[in-house]
Amino acid sequence: MDYLYLLLNLGSLSIPFLFSFHPKLNFYKRWKPLFISIFISMLLFIPWDIIFTINGIWGFNEDYFLGVKLFSLPIEEWLFFICIPYACTFTHYALLYYFPNMKLSQGVTKTVSYLLIMLLVILSIYNSTKWYTFINFMLAAMLIIKVIKKNSALLSNYYLTFLVMLIPFFIVNGILTGSFITEEVVWYNNSENLNIRLFTIPIEDTIYAFTLILLNLFIMKLLESKKSATTSRR
């Protein structure tokens, strides 16, 4: 099924895209900061993806994509960094619209953040020769530090909305890593990670997803705050 990866991308995007025009959500009005944030996050994640693919830290099964590549990456992998952030940021804002009190206290948020930072840094240092683990966990720790300083309120919501996002994550990423199909769509060199799987998913993928979505939301919030400040001065 050479279009499986494409179907997973489009399937992830379809419902969030259609409901972006819901009169109560009006998520389409956030498109400008969203697509800017997606572009900026791709400037980080795409080069990382290319380098890891070229060096065999992970790779792609040609049986499950169309065969069109750009800089060593299947075109579906490029779409992944558009479709998944779109779907997840939509989910974040939709959950907050329907559950406005879905947040942790500032005290709990900071405690969770500092514990998570320490855990990620310790695991990174202890596994400094495992490139996926090291870079993935260090990047997540640095981003949490940045967000806790600039916008801790975002984390107070995000820790909870991300738990909800893990439900579709386990479905989509599970299929990508071999659940329910004969072979995996994306394969991993286990010498470069902890070789701990959640079903078929490397545990590092949960942190990877955490960082990818948090980065997009953080940039969106910065852009929206800047726009609000500009508007208020007029």
HELIX and SHEET records of a PDB file:
HELIX    1   1 LEU A    4  PHE A   19  1                                  16    
HELIX    2   2 PHE A   27  ARG A   30  5                                   4    
HELIX    3   3 TRP A   31  ILE A   54  1                                  24    
HELIX    4   4 GLU A   62  TYR A   64  5                                   3    
HELIX    5   5 ILE A   75  TYR A   98  1                                  24    
HELIX    6   6 GLN A  106  TYR A  126  1                                  21    
HELIX    7   7 TRP A  131  LYS A  150  1                                  20    
HELIX    8   8 SER A  152  LEU A  176  1                                  25    
HELIX    9   9 ASN A  190  GLU A  192  5                                   3    
HELIX   10  10 GLU A  204  SER A  232  1                                  29    
SHEET    1   A 2 TRP A  58  PHE A  60  0                                        
SHEET    2   A 2 VAL A 186  TYR A 188 -1                                        
SHEET    1   B 2 LYS A  69  LEU A  70  0                                        
SHEET    2   B 2 LEU A  73  PRO A  74 -1                                        
SHEET    1   C 2 ARG A 197  LEU A 198  0                                        
SHEET    2   C 2 ILE A 201  PRO A 202 -1                                        
END                                                                             
